[in-house]
Amino acid sequence: MPASLEKQHLVLFFYVVTIAALALSPFLLSVGMISLAVLSLIRFRVSRREFRVAIDREAIRRMLRVWQYPPFVAITLFFFLVLLSFWQTEDYSYWLARLRIKVPFLALPLVFLGHPRLEERQWLGLLYFLLVLMFVTAIGVAINYGIHYEEIQLMLKQGQPMPTPRNHIRYSLLLALGVVSGGYLYSRRYFLRFARERYFILGATLFLFLFIHLLSVRSGILALYAALFLLLARHILVSRRYALGLAMLAALAAMPAAAYLLVPSFRAKVDYMRWGLIKYQEGEGADYSDTGRLVSMKVGWELARQHPVFGVGAGNLNQEVKGVFEQSYPQLPEPLVPHNQFLFVLAGTGAMGLLLFLFALFHPLFYRRNYRHPFLLGFYGIVLAAFMIEHFIENSTGVGFFAFFLLLFLNVGREATERPFFCSSKKSLR
């Protein structure tokens, strides 16, 4: 317990709360975000002898100088992309709903600038908390699966997900990030108090890697393999050990086949997906979730082709999609907006909007060659995979996942002016 309580202590506490909330509680996520926003504006010191609270003028000055932090500015463009499409809007209720969901992209970069810069060890401690959280919850999910094996196996064969905390897709992506975080912590030789914790970090990471196959959520599995592929490619290029690297890539490619043979839940999910695709090709897949997803992407592409420059308007996308479904796919029970983030943006805001979106997405990665940092590269692998099969940042949890972990990383190297933040030392971080 610190002798005095200062701003940094509470900021770290609510970072932990937010990470836990992303996995467990929408209400807690709101509490964490609001608390972090309030903390960005004040400074204080509380001890046995004093109690001081004041406006943090230095933090506010940093917020007003946001242009000096280009990656933070780039993130705000996700909000302005929707805002600037107001001139096309006919369905203002849907447009306002899109805008409300994107508000964190405007607010959180300013909020993080109002916080003290994270030390690297503090950031690694937050990744450690994520790893432990996912490890503990995964054990709970696995135990529940074992207890209710027959019921859950039947659910999987019917295309339903295994019960998880909150949304199974978001949970699986957090699992993938937990694997990336654990691997990075182990490579950095990090431990909190005792050197033997590194064995726990390695064991928990391997457990989450195996467990994500048991969970059998395709989004999380695809995201994990995309991240590992990028990290292995990076390792091959940096180490120049091409034979070993190619052998590792081959082993990685063989893992899904092994999981299909050895993991009943994974096999059930793959069989259901294959059957759904067969029915879709035969024109009989109305009752299968994959049919709706595939048609939604087809509809998104059709709308993008009809409105190539500015799209149909971010606020009009829902009603335009409904119109196409009613006309061309009346047999499907529910019209779906494109289940692909890039198609979602292209159909809604056209090629001009997609260019702005791609700049906002990739600028933090390429700024000062941040792509050389293994954690950020793995994180982007997860995000890009999610973007390919989901409209990932069109809900509050997806926005929170993407914006929070990206800004958390950027806040570590916020004041760096001469070189990017990435770790080259092999020393243990104690």
C-alpha positions, 0 to 999 in steps of 0.5 A, a space after each residue: 500500500 503506498 504511503 500516499 495515494 496519487 493520480 497514477 495509482 487510481 489511473 492504474 486501478 481503473 485500467 485494471 477495472 477496464 480490462 476486467 470489464 471488457 471480459 466480464 461486465 458492460 456496466 463495469 466498462 462504463 464505470 471504468 471509462 467514466 472514471 478514467 475520463 474524470 481522472 484525466 482532468 484532476 490531480 490529487 494527493 491523499 495521505 495521512 497528513 494532507 488531502 489535495 485535489 485540483 484541476 490538472 492544468 498540465 494534463 489539459 495543456 497536453 490535451 489542447 496540444 493533441 496535434 503534437 501526438 499524431 497517433 492520438 489524432 489519427 484515432 479520432 478520425 474514426 469518429 469524424 468519419 461518421 460525423 462528416 457523413 451527416 450530409 448524406 443522412 436520411 435515417 438520423 436515428 441510425 446515424 446518431 447511434 453510429 456516432 454515439 458508439 464512435 464517441 470513445 474514439 474522440 474522447 479516449 485519446 484526450 483522456 489518455 493524454 490527461 493521464 501520466 505516461 505509463 512506465 514500461 513495467 506498469 504496462 507489462 503488469 497490466 498485460 500480466 493481469 490480462 493473462 491471469 484474468 483470461 487464465 482464471 476465466 478459461 478454467 471456469 469455462 472449461 470446468 463448466 464444459 466438462 460438467 455439462 459436456 453432452 448439452 454443450 456438445 449438442 449446442 456446438 453441433 447446432 451452431 450455438 457457442 459454448 457458454 462464456 462470460 459476456 459475448 463469446 466472440 469478444 471473449 475469444 479475441 481477449 483470449 487471443 490477446 492473452 496468448 500474445 501478451 503471455 508470449 511477450 511477457 515470457 520473451 521479456 523475462 517479466 515477473 512480478 515478484 519471483 523469477 519462477 513466475 515465468 514458468 506460470 506465464 509460460 504455462 498459462 500462455 500454452 493453456 490459453 492457446 490450447 483452450 481457444 481451440 476447445 472454445 471453438 469460436 472461429 473469430 478468436 481462432 482466426 485472430 490468434 493464428 493471424 497474430 502468430 503468423 505475423 509474429 513468426 514472420 517477424 521472427 524469421 526476418 529478424 533472426 534470419 533463421 529461415 529453416 527453423 522459421 519455416 518449420 515453425 510456420 508448418 507446425 502452426 499450419 498443422 495445429 488446426 488439423 490436429 485440433 480437428 482430430 483431437 478436440 470434439 468441440 472444435 470438430 463439431 464447430 468445423 462440421 457445422 460450418 462445412 454443412 452450412 456452406 454446403 447448404 448456402 451453395 445449394 441455396 438452402 441455407 436460410 437457417 444457418 448463421 453463416 449464410 446471413 454473414 456471407 450474404 451481408 458481405 455480398 450486399 455490402 459489396 453491391 452497395 459499394 459498387 453502386 455508390 463507389 465514391 461516398 457510399 450510401 451514407 453511414 446513417 443510411 446503411 441499415 435501411 439500404 441493406 434492408 431494402 436489398 435483403 427484402 428485394 433480393 433475399 426475402 428467404 433470409 429471416 434477418 437482414 444483416 449489415 456487412 460482417 466485414 469492417 472494411 466492407 461496412 466502411 466502404 458501403 457506408 462512406 465509399 472509397 473516400 471514407 475507406 481511405 480515411 479509415 485505412 489511414 486512421 487504422 494503420 498510422 499508429 502501427 507505422 508511426 516511428 516504425 511501431 510495427 517492429 514492436 512484437 506486441 503491437 504487431 500481434 495486436 494488429 493481427 488480431 484486430 485485422 482478422 476480426 475486421 475481416 469477419 466482423 463489423 468489429 468496431 460498430 459496438 461499444 465492446 469492440 470500440 473499447 477493445 481496440 481503442 483501449 489496448 492501442 492507446 495503452 500501448 501508445 501511452 507508454 512511448 508517448 514522450 519518446 522523440 528520438 526512437 520508437 518504443 520497442 523493447 530490445 533488451 533481454 534483461 529480466 523485468 523485475 
